[in-house]
Amino acid sequence: MRIGIDLRMIGGGTGIDRYITELFHEILNQDKLNEFVLFFREESQTEVFKKYNQKIVITGIKHYSVAEQLHLPSVLKKEKLDIVHFPHFNAPIFYRGRFIVTIHDLTHTLIPGKKKSRFFHRLAYHLVFWNAVRSADKIIAVSEATKRALLDYYQNLNPGKIKVVYEGFNQTYQMMDKELAFQQISNRFGITKHYILYVGTWRRYKNLPMLARAFDKLVTQGLDLELVLVGEPDPFYPEIKEEVYNIKNKDRIKALGRISDDDLKAVYNAATLFVLPSHMEGFGLPILEAGVCGTPIACSDIPVLHEVAGQGAEYFDPNNLTNMIDVLKNLLNNPIRLEELANLALARSKHFSWKKAAEETVEVYK
């Protein structure tokens, strides 16, 4: 087969970027039977993919753009592809070839941002998303929870064309000496206390203001902690940053922004507790990354995080501040349970890999 791969979103530092980079490196390493055409936005994205000796096409077309909808179809058509894999929902409406789309979640559908000026953006989003799930020959969902969400929202969608393929974790993430890890991140980022860690974007469905309020209460109750946040505020959700810093102990928040994989490995390893308080997730990749670093995990009591973390996490109600505080406080005061959770999270993470994800994705191509 001659397979087109849309790699234009590489380099954004998002979960989609991670998915695209990890999955397609593994596919191209494994699959020596099919021929691939790799589509990039610009030349700077191509360097680490040149070693695969596959055709590279520089489109000059940005994702989420008018050109993506109007001009990308003709670029794809020129290559006489058997199928195209769009690793995100933004498949061009006017593309008439066979394609596969990966759907990560429905968070923007179900929990949009508050900016009213985004009305036309949301309208376009719904149109493009609907076309992707309707027109795709196959849909890859990154979890059973995402598959169920698709079927609930698009009730005429055929369940048979959805295949669940779990994500994996980057091999950079692994356990290291906890004291050395803490020394490294203390020197680099000025972190001086035990800390609760959050990794992810700052969007409404991530429930970060609730975590900040829970942290504030824990400090007020006598726990000597810092709150370390990795990830960048989303400009379409300006209210989140305001709410996060609207706490008494805001001086104990360390917002690191986007950091390297090596730094993030140390940040995971040195954390006392990793917390993911989301109302909704498509998969929850930081759960795997924290788990493989041997970091204890507390997270929202929602189906997808049970699906990924299993017994390797303690769960709380993301809508109940008191419950979140109680769960976190009980864990932080119980080092034996923290160690038990760390071991369970480490064992659970071994069930997932990009190698397996690549094998199952190639089966979908077939």
Contacts in CASP RR format, 6 or more apart in sequence:
PFRMAT RR
TARGET T0000
AUTHOR 0000-0000-0000
METHOD contacts of the structure
MODEL  1
MRIGIDLRMIGGGTGIDRYITELFHEILNQDKLNEFVLFFREESQTEVFK
KYNQKIVITGIKHYSVAEQLHLPSVLKKEKLDIVHFPHFNAPIFYRGRFI
VTIHDLTHTLIPGKKKSRFFHRLAYHLVFWNAVRSADKIIAVSEATKRAL
LDYYQNLNPGKIKVVYEGFNQTYQMMDKELAFQQISNRFGITKHYILYVG
TWRRYKNLPMLARAFDKLVTQGLDLELVLVGEPDPFYPEIKEEVYNIKNK
DRIKALGRISDDDLKAVYNAATLFVLPSHMEGFGLPILEAGVCGTPIACS
DIPVLHEVAGQGAEYFDPNNLTNMIDVLKNLLNNPIRLEELANLALARSK
HFSWKKAAEETVEVYK
1 34 0 8 1.000
1 35 0 8 1.000
1 82 0 8 1.000
1 83 0 8 1.000
1 365 0 8 1.000
2 34 0 8 1.000
2 35 0 8 1.000
2 36 0 8 1.000
2 37 0 8 1.000
2 79 0 8 1.000
2 80 0 8 1.000
2 81 0 8 1.000
2 82 0 8 1.000
3 34 0 8 1.000
3 35 0 8 1.000
3 36 0 8 1.000
3 37 0 8 1.000
3 81 0 8 1.000
3 82 0 8 1.000
3 83 0 8 1.000
3 84 0 8 1.000
3 85 0 8 1.000
3 365 0 8 1.000
4 36 0 8 1.000
4 37 0 8 1.000
4 38 0 8 1.000
4 39 0 8 1.000
4 76 0 8 1.000
4 79 0 8 1.000
4 81 0 8 1.000
4 83 0 8 1.000
4 84 0 8 1.000
4 85 0 8 1.000
5 24 0 8 1.000
5 36 0 8 1.000
5 37 0 8 1.000
5 38 0 8 1.000
5 39 0 8 1.000
5 84 0 8 1.000
5 85 0 8 1.000
5 87 0 8 1.000
6 39 0 8 1.000
6 84 0 8 1.000
6 85 0 8 1.000
6 86 0 8 1.000
6 87 0 8 1.000
6 88 0 8 1.000
7 20 0 8 1.000
7 24 0 8 1.000
7 38 0 8 1.000
7 39 0 8 1.000
7 40 0 8 1.000
7 45 0 8 1.000
7 49 0 8 1.000
8 39 0 8 1.000
8 40 0 8 1.000
8 41 0 8 1.000
8 45 0 8 1.000
8 59 0 8 1.000
8 61 0 8 1.000
8 62 0 8 1.000
8 63 0 8 1.000
9 16 0 8 1.000
9 17 0 8 1.000
9 20 0 8 1.000
9 63 0 8 1.000
9 87 0 8 1.000
9 88 0 8 1.000
10 17 0 8 1.000
10 20 0 8 1.000
10 21 0 8 1.000
10 40 0 8 1.000
10 45 0 8 1.000
11 17 0 8 1.000
11 21 0 8 1.000
11 45 0 8 1.000
13 258 0 8 1.000
14 201 0 8 1.000
15 104 0 8 1.000
15 285 0 8 1.000
16 87 0 8 1.000
16 88 0 8 1.000
16 104 0 8 1.000
18 170 0 8 1.000
18 285 0 8 1.000
19 87 0 8 1.000
19 102 0 8 1.000
19 104 0 8 1.000
19 142 0 8 1.000
19 167 0 8 1.000
19 285 0 8 1.000
20 87 0 8 1.000
20 88 0 8 1.000
22 167 0 8 1.000
22 168 0 8 1.000
22 170 0 8 1.000
22 354 0 8 1.000
22 357 0 8 1.000
23 87 0 8 1.000
23 167 0 8 1.000
23 354 0 8 1.000
23 357 0 8 1.000
23 358 0 8 1.000
23 361 0 8 1.000
24 38 0 8 1.000
24 49 0 8 1.000
24 87 0 8 1.000
25 48 0 8 1.000
25 49 0 8 1.000
25 354 0 8 1.000
26 354 0 8 1.000
26 355 0 8 1.000
26 357 0 8 1.000
26 358 0 8 1.000
27 358 0 8 1.000
27 361 0 8 1.000
27 362 0 8 1.000
28 36 0 8 1.000
28 49 0 8 1.000
28 52 0 8 1.000
28 54 0 8 1.000
29 52 0 8 1.000
29 358 0 8 1.000
30 355 0 8 1.000
30 358 0 8 1.000
30 359 0 8 1.000
30 362 0 8 1.000
31 358 0 8 1.000
31 362 0 8 1.000
34 362 0 8 1.000
34 365 0 8 1.000
35 54 0 8 1.000
35 55 0 8 1.000
36 52 0 8 1.000
36 54 0 8 1.000
36 55 0 8 1.000
37 54 0 8 1.000
37 55 0 8 1.000
37 56 0 8 1.000
37 57 0 8 1.000
37 79 0 8 1.000
37 81 0 8 1.000
38 46 0 8 1.000
38 49 0 8 1.000
38 52 0 8 1.000
38 54 0 8 1.000
38 55 0 8 1.000
38 56 0 8 1.000
38 57 0 8 1.000
39 57 0 8 1.000
39 59 0 8 1.000
39 75 0 8 1.000
39 76 0 8 1.000
40 46 0 8 1.000
40 49 0 8 1.000
40 56 0 8 1.000
40 57 0 8 1.000
40 58 0 8 1.000
40 59 0 8 1.000
41 58 0 8 1.000
41 59 0 8 1.000
41 60 0 8 1.000
41 61 0 8 1.000
41 62 0 8 1.000
41 63 0 8 1.000
42 58 0 8 1.000
42 60 0 8 1.000
43 58 0 8 1.000
46 56 0 8 1.000
46 58 0 8 1.000
49 56 0 8 1.000
50 56 0 8 1.000
55 79 0 8 1.000
57 75 0 8 1.000
57 79 0 8 1.000
59 72 0 8 1.000
59 75 0 8 1.000
60 67 0 8 1.000
61 67 0 8 1.000
61 68 0 8 1.000
61 71 0 8 1.000
61 72 0 8 1.000
61 75 0 8 1.000
62 68 0 8 1.000
63 88 0 8 1.000
63 90 0 8 1.000
64 90 0 8 1.000
68 90 0 8 1.000
68 92 0 8 1.000
69 92 0 8 1.000
69 93 0 8 1.000
69 94 0 8 1.000
69 128 0 8 1.000
70 92 0 8 1.000
70 94 0 8 1.000
72 92 0 8 1.000
72 95 0 8 1.000
73 92 0 8 1.000
73 94 0 8 1.000
73 95 0 8 1.000
73 96 0 8 1.000
76 84 0 8 1.000
76 92 0 8 1.000
76 95 0 8 1.000
76 97 0 8 1.000
77 95 0 8 1.000
77 97 0 8 1.000
81 97 0 8 1.000
82 98 0 8 1.000
83 98 0 8 1.000
83 99 0 8 1.000
83 100 0 8 1.000
83 137 0 8 1.000
83 365 0 8 1.000
84 91 0 8 1.000
84 95 0 8 1.000
84 97 0 8 1.000
84 98 0 8 1.000
84 99 0 8 1.000
84 100 0 8 1.000
85 99 0 8 1.000
85 100 0 8 1.000
85 101 0 8 1.000
85 102 0 8 1.000
85 361 0 8 1.000
85 365 0 8 1.000
86 99 0 8 1.000
86 100 0 8 1.000
86 101 0 8 1.000
86 102 0 8 1.000
86 132 0 8 1.000
87 101 0 8 1.000
87 102 0 8 1.000
88 101 0 8 1.000
88 102 0 8 1.000
88 104 0 8 1.000
89 101 0 8 1.000
89 103 0 8 1.000
89 104 0 8 1.000
89 128 0 8 1.000
89 129 0 8 1.000
89 132 0 8 1.000
89 133 0 8 1.000
90 128 0 8 1.000
90 132 0 8 1.000
91 99 0 8 1.000
91 101 0 8 1.000
91 128 0 8 1.000
91 131 0 8 1.000
91 132 0 8 1.000
91 135 0 8 1.000
91 136 0 8 1.000
93 127 0 8 1.000
93 128 0 8 1.000
93 131 0 8 1.000
98 137 0 8 1.000
99 135 0 8 1.000
99 136 0 8 1.000
99 137 0 8 1.000
100 136 0 8 1.000
100 137 0 8 1.000
100 138 0 8 1.000
100 139 0 8 1.000
100 140 0 8 1.000
100 364 0 8 1.000
100 365 0 8 1.000
101 132 0 8 1.000
101 133 0 8 1.000
101 136 0 8 1.000
101 138 0 8 1.000
101 139 0 8 1.000
101 140 0 8 1.000
102 139 0 8 1.000
102 140 0 8 1.000
102 141 0 8 1.000
102 142 0 8 1.000
103 132 0 8 1.000
103 133 0 8 1.000
103 139 0 8 1.000
103 140 0 8 1.000
103 141 0 8 1.000
103 142 0 8 1.000
103 146 0 8 1.000
103 150 0 8 1.000
104 142 0 8 1.000
104 146 0 8 1.000
104 282 0 8 1.000
104 283 0 8 1.000
105 142 0 8 1.000
105 146 0 8 1.000
105 149 0 8 1.000
105 280 0 8 1.000
105 281 0 8 1.000
105 282 0 8 1.000
105 283 0 8 1.000
106 146 0 8 1.000
106 149 0 8 1.000
106 150 0 8 1.000
106 153 0 8 1.000
106 280 0 8 1.000
107 203 0 8 1.000
107 205 0 8 1.000
107 280 0 8 1.000
107 281 0 8 1.000
107 282 0 8 1.000
108 122 0 8 1.000
108 125 0 8 1.000
109 125 0 8 1.000
109 126 0 8 1.000
109 129 0 8 1.000
109 153 0 8 1.000
110 149 0 8 1.000
110 153 0 8 1.000
110 205 0 8 1.000
110 280 0 8 1.000
111 204 0 8 1.000
111 205 0 8 1.000
111 279 0 8 1.000
111 280 0 8 1.000
112 118 0 8 1.000
112 122 0 8 1.000
113 203 0 8 1.000
113 204 0 8 1.000
113 236 0 8 1.000
113 237 0 8 1.000
114 204 0 8 1.000
114 237 0 8 1.000
114 239 0 8 1.000
115 236 0 8 1.000
115 237 0 8 1.000
115 238 0 8 1.000
118 236 0 8 1.000
130 154 0 8 1.000
133 139 0 8 1.000
133 150 0 8 1.000
133 154 0 8 1.000
133 157 0 8 1.000
134 154 0 8 1.000
134 157 0 8 1.000
136 161 0 8 1.000
137 161 0 8 1.000
138 161 0 8 1.000
138 162 0 8 1.000
138 163 0 8 1.000
138 364 0 8 1.000
139 150 0 8 1.000
139 161 0 8 1.000
139 162 0 8 1.000
139 163 0 8 1.000
140 162 0 8 1.000
140 163 0 8 1.000
140 164 0 8 1.000
140 165 0 8 1.000
140 361 0 8 1.000
140 364 0 8 1.000
141 147 0 8 1.000
141 150 0 8 1.000
141 162 0 8 1.000
141 163 0 8 1.000
141 164 0 8 1.000
141 165 0 8 1.000
142 164 0 8 1.000
142 165 0 8 1.000
142 166 0 8 1.000
142 167 0 8 1.000
142 282 0 8 1.000
142 283 0 8 1.000
143 164 0 8 1.000
143 166 0 8 1.000
143 282 0 8 1.000
143 283 0 8 1.000
143 304 0 8 1.000
143 307 0 8 1.000
143 308 0 8 1.000
144 164 0 8 1.000
144 303 0 8 1.000
144 304 0 8 1.000
144 307 0 8 1.000
145 281 0 8 1.000
145 282 0 8 1.000
145 302 0 8 1.000
145 303 0 8 1.000
145 304 0 8 1.000
145 307 0 8 1.000
146 164 0 8 1.000
146 282 0 8 1.000
146 283 0 8 1.000
146 304 0 8 1.000
147 159 0 8 1.000
147 162 0 8 1.000
147 164 0 8 1.000
148 303 0 8 1.000
150 157 0 8 1.000
150 162 0 8 1.000
151 157 0 8 1.000
151 159 0 8 1.000
151 162 0 8 1.000
163 360 0 8 1.000
163 364 0 8 1.000
165 357 0 8 1.000
165 360 0 8 1.000
165 361 0 8 1.000
165 364 0 8 1.000
166 283 0 8 1.000
166 308 0 8 1.000
166 352 0 8 1.000
166 356 0 8 1.000
166 357 0 8 1.000
167 283 0 8 1.000
167 285 0 8 1.000
167 288 0 8 1.000
167 352 0 8 1.000
167 354 0 8 1.000
167 357 0 8 1.000
168 285 0 8 1.000
168 288 0 8 1.000
168 352 0 8 1.000
168 353 0 8 1.000
168 354 0 8 1.000
168 356 0 8 1.000
168 357 0 8 1.000
169 285 0 8 1.000
169 288 0 8 1.000
169 289 0 8 1.000
169 292 0 8 1.000
169 349 0 8 1.000
169 352 0 8 1.000
169 353 0 8 1.000
169 354 0 8 1.000
170 261 0 8 1.000
170 289 0 8 1.000
170 354 0 8 1.000
172 261 0 8 1.000
172 262 0 8 1.000
172 265 0 8 1.000
173 261 0 8 1.000
173 264 0 8 1.000
173 265 0 8 1.000
173 268 0 8 1.000
173 289 0 8 1.000
173 292 0 8 1.000
173 293 0 8 1.000
174 265 0 8 1.000
174 292 0 8 1.000
174 293 0 8 1.000
175 269 0 8 1.000
175 292 0 8 1.000
175 293 0 8 1.000
175 294 0 8 1.000
175 346 0 8 1.000
176 265 0 8 1.000
176 266 0 8 1.000
176 269 0 8 1.000
176 293 0 8 1.000
177 269 0 8 1.000
178 269 0 8 1.000
178 270 0 8 1.000
181 265 0 8 1.000
181 266 0 8 1.000
181 267 0 8 1.000
181 269 0 8 1.000
181 270 0 8 1.000
182 191 0 8 1.000
182 270 0 8 1.000
184 266 0 8 1.000
184 270 0 8 1.000
185 191 0 8 1.000
185 263 0 8 1.000
185 266 0 8 1.000
185 267 0 8 1.000
185 270 0 8 1.000
186 192 0 8 1.000
188 263 0 8 1.000
188 266 0 8 1.000
189 228 0 8 1.000
189 254 0 8 1.000
189 256 0 8 1.000
189 267 0 8 1.000
190 254 0 8 1.000
191 226 0 8 1.000
191 228 0 8 1.000
191 254 0 8 1.000
191 270 0 8 1.000
192 226 0 8 1.000
193 224 0 8 1.000
193 225 0 8 1.000
193 226 0 8 1.000
193 252 0 8 1.000
194 224 0 8 1.000
194 225 0 8 1.000
194 226 0 8 1.000
194 272 0 8 1.000
195 225 0 8 1.000
195 226 0 8 1.000
195 227 0 8 1.000
195 228 0 8 1.000
195 254 0 8 1.000
195 270 0 8 1.000
195 271 0 8 1.000
195 272 0 8 1.000
196 211 0 8 1.000
196 215 0 8 1.000
196 225 0 8 1.000
196 226 0 8 1.000
196 227 0 8 1.000
196 228 0 8 1.000
196 271 0 8 1.000
196 272 0 8 1.000
196 273 0 8 1.000
196 274 0 8 1.000
196 275 0 8 1.000
196 328 0 8 1.000
197 228 0 8 1.000
197 230 0 8 1.000
197 267 0 8 1.000
197 268 0 8 1.000
197 271 0 8 1.000
197 272 0 8 1.000
197 273 0 8 1.000
197 274 0 8 1.000
197 275 0 8 1.000
197 290 0 8 1.000
197 295 0 8 1.000
198 208 0 8 1.000
198 211 0 8 1.000
198 227 0 8 1.000
198 228 0 8 1.000
198 229 0 8 1.000
198 230 0 8 1.000
198 274 0 8 1.000
198 275 0 8 1.000
198 276 0 8 1.000
198 277 0 8 1.000
199 230 0 8 1.000
199 231 0 8 1.000
199 264 0 8 1.000
199 267 0 8 1.000
199 268 0 8 1.000
199 274 0 8 1.000
199 276 0 8 1.000
199 286 0 8 1.000
199 289 0 8 1.000
199 290 0 8 1.000
200 206 0 8 1.000
200 230 0 8 1.000
200 231 0 8 1.000
200 286 0 8 1.000
201 231 0 8 1.000
201 232 0 8 1.000
201 234 0 8 1.000
202 208 0 8 1.000
202 229 0 8 1.000
202 231 0 8 1.000
202 232 0 8 1.000
202 233 0 8 1.000
202 234 0 8 1.000
202 237 0 8 1.000
202 240 0 8 1.000
202 241 0 8 1.000
202 244 0 8 1.000
203 234 0 8 1.000
203 236 0 8 1.000
203 237 0 8 1.000
203 240 0 8 1.000
204 237 0 8 1.000
204 239 0 8 1.000
204 240 0 8 1.000
205 278 0 8 1.000
205 279 0 8 1.000
205 280 0 8 1.000
206 240 0 8 1.000
206 277 0 8 1.000
206 278 0 8 1.000
206 279 0 8 1.000
207 277 0 8 1.000
207 278 0 8 1.000
207 279 0 8 1.000
207 300 0 8 1.000
207 318 0 8 1.000
208 229 0 8 1.000
208 240 0 8 1.000
208 243 0 8 1.000
208 244 0 8 1.000
208 277 0 8 1.000
209 240 0 8 1.000
209 243 0 8 1.000
209 244 0 8 1.000
209 246 0 8 1.000
210 277 0 8 1.000
210 318 0 8 1.000
210 321 0 8 1.000
210 324 0 8 1.000
211 227 0 8 1.000
211 275 0 8 1.000
211 277 0 8 1.000
211 324 0 8 1.000
212 227 0 8 1.000
212 243 0 8 1.000
212 244 0 8 1.000
212 245 0 8 1.000
212 246 0 8 1.000
212 247 0 8 1.000
212 253 0 8 1.000
213 247 0 8 1.000
213 321 0 8 1.000
214 277 0 8 1.000
214 321 0 8 1.000
214 324 0 8 1.000
214 325 0 8 1.000
214 328 0 8 1.000
215 225 0 8 1.000
215 227 0 8 1.000
215 247 0 8 1.000
215 249 0 8 1.000
215 252 0 8 1.000
215 253 0 8 1.000
216 247 0 8 1.000
216 248 0 8 1.000
216 249 0 8 1.000
217 321 0 8 1.000
217 325 0 8 1.000
218 225 0 8 1.000
218 325 0 8 1.000
218 328 0 8 1.000
218 329 0 8 1.000
218 332 0 8 1.000
219 225 0 8 1.000
219 248 0 8 1.000
219 249 0 8 1.000
219 252 0 8 1.000
220 248 0 8 1.000
220 249 0 8 1.000
221 329 0 8 1.000
223 329 0 8 1.000
223 332 0 8 1.000
225 252 0 8 1.000
225 272 0 8 1.000
225 332 0 8 1.000
226 252 0 8 1.000
226 253 0 8 1.000
226 254 0 8 1.000
227 252 0 8 1.000
227 253 0 8 1.000
227 254 0 8 1.000
228 254 0 8 1.000
228 256 0 8 1.000
228 267 0 8 1.000
228 271 0 8 1.000
229 244 0 8 1.000
229 253 0 8 1.000
229 254 0 8 1.000
229 255 0 8 1.000
229 256 0 8 1.000
229 257 0 8 1.000
230 256 0 8 1.000
230 257 0 8 1.000
230 258 0 8 1.000
230 259 0 8 1.000
230 264 0 8 1.000
230 267 0 8 1.000
231 255 0 8 1.000
231 256 0 8 1.000
231 257 0 8 1.000
231 258 0 8 1.000
231 259 0 8 1.000
232 257 0 8 1.000
232 258 0 8 1.000
233 240 0 8 1.000
233 241 0 8 1.000
234 240 0 8 1.000
244 253 0 8 1.000
245 253 0 8 1.000
247 253 0 8 1.000
256 263 0 8 1.000
256 267 0 8 1.000
259 267 0 8 1.000
264 289 0 8 1.000
265 293 0 8 1.000
268 274 0 8 1.000
268 289 0 8 1.000
268 290 0 8 1.000
268 291 0 8 1.000
268 293 0 8 1.000
268 294 0 8 1.000
268 295 0 8 1.000
269 293 0 8 1.000
269 294 0 8 1.000
269 295 0 8 1.000
271 290 0 8 1.000
271 295 0 8 1.000
272 296 0 8 1.000
272 332 0 8 1.000
272 338 0 8 1.000
273 295 0 8 1.000
273 296 0 8 1.000
273 297 0 8 1.000
273 298 0 8 1.000
273 328 0 8 1.000
273 331 0 8 1.000
273 332 0 8 1.000
273 338 0 8 1.000
274 286 0 8 1.000
274 287 0 8 1.000
274 290 0 8 1.000
274 291 0 8 1.000
274 295 0 8 1.000
274 296 0 8 1.000
274 297 0 8 1.000
274 298 0 8 1.000
275 297 0 8 1.000
275 298 0 8 1.000
275 299 0 8 1.000
275 328 0 8 1.000
276 284 0 8 1.000
276 286 0 8 1.000
276 287 0 8 1.000
276 297 0 8 1.000
276 298 0 8 1.000
276 299 0 8 1.000
276 300 0 8 1.000
276 305 0 8 1.000
277 299 0 8 1.000
277 300 0 8 1.000
277 316 0 8 1.000
277 318 0 8 1.000
277 324 0 8 1.000
278 284 0 8 1.000
278 299 0 8 1.000
278 300 0 8 1.000
278 302 0 8 1.000
278 305 0 8 1.000
278 318 0 8 1.000
279 300 0 8 1.000
279 302 0 8 1.000
279 318 0 8 1.000
279 319 0 8 1.000
280 302 0 8 1.000
280 304 0 8 1.000
281 302 0 8 1.000
281 304 0 8 1.000
281 305 0 8 1.000
282 304 0 8 1.000
283 304 0 8 1.000
283 308 0 8 1.000
284 304 0 8 1.000
284 305 0 8 1.000
284 308 0 8 1.000
287 297 0 8 1.000
287 299 0 8 1.000
287 305 0 8 1.000
287 308 0 8 1.000
287 309 0 8 1.000
287 313 0 8 1.000
287 345 0 8 1.000
288 308 0 8 1.000
288 349 0 8 1.000
288 352 0 8 1.000
290 297 0 8 1.000
290 345 0 8 1.000
291 297 0 8 1.000
291 312 0 8 1.000
291 342 0 8 1.000
291 345 0 8 1.000
291 346 0 8 1.000
291 348 0 8 1.000
291 349 0 8 1.000
292 346 0 8 1.000
292 349 0 8 1.000
292 350 0 8 1.000
294 342 0 8 1.000
294 343 0 8 1.000
294 345 0 8 1.000
294 346 0 8 1.000
295 342 0 8 1.000
295 345 0 8 1.000
296 314 0 8 1.000
296 331 0 8 1.000
296 337 0 8 1.000
296 338 0 8 1.000
296 339 0 8 1.000
296 341 0 8 1.000
296 342 0 8 1.000
296 345 0 8 1.000
297 309 0 8 1.000
297 312 0 8 1.000
297 313 0 8 1.000
297 314 0 8 1.000
297 341 0 8 1.000
297 345 0 8 1.000
298 313 0 8 1.000
298 314 0 8 1.000
298 315 0 8 1.000
298 316 0 8 1.000
298 327 0 8 1.000
298 328 0 8 1.000
298 331 0 8 1.000
299 305 0 8 1.000
299 309 0 8 1.000
299 313 0 8 1.000
299 314 0 8 1.000
299 315 0 8 1.000
299 316 0 8 1.000
300 315 0 8 1.000
300 316 0 8 1.000
300 317 0 8 1.000
300 318 0 8 1.000
301 315 0 8 1.000
301 316 0 8 1.000
301 317 0 8 1.000
301 318 0 8 1.000
302 318 0 8 1.000
305 313 0 8 1.000
305 315 0 8 1.000
306 315 0 8 1.000
308 348 0 8 1.000
308 352 0 8 1.000
309 345 0 8 1.000
309 348 0 8 1.000
310 348 0 8 1.000
311 344 0 8 1.000
311 348 0 8 1.000
312 341 0 8 1.000
312 344 0 8 1.000
312 345 0 8 1.000
312 347 0 8 1.000
312 348 0 8 1.000
313 341 0 8 1.000
313 344 0 8 1.000
313 345 0 8 1.000
314 327 0 8 1.000
314 331 0 8 1.000
314 337 0 8 1.000
314 341 0 8 1.000
315 327 0 8 1.000
316 323 0 8 1.000
316 324 0 8 1.000
316 326 0 8 1.000
316 327 0 8 1.000
316 328 0 8 1.000
317 323 0 8 1.000
317 324 0 8 1.000
318 324 0 8 1.000
330 337 0 8 1.000
331 337 0 8 1.000
331 338 0 8 1.000
331 341 0 8 1.000
332 338 0 8 1.000
END
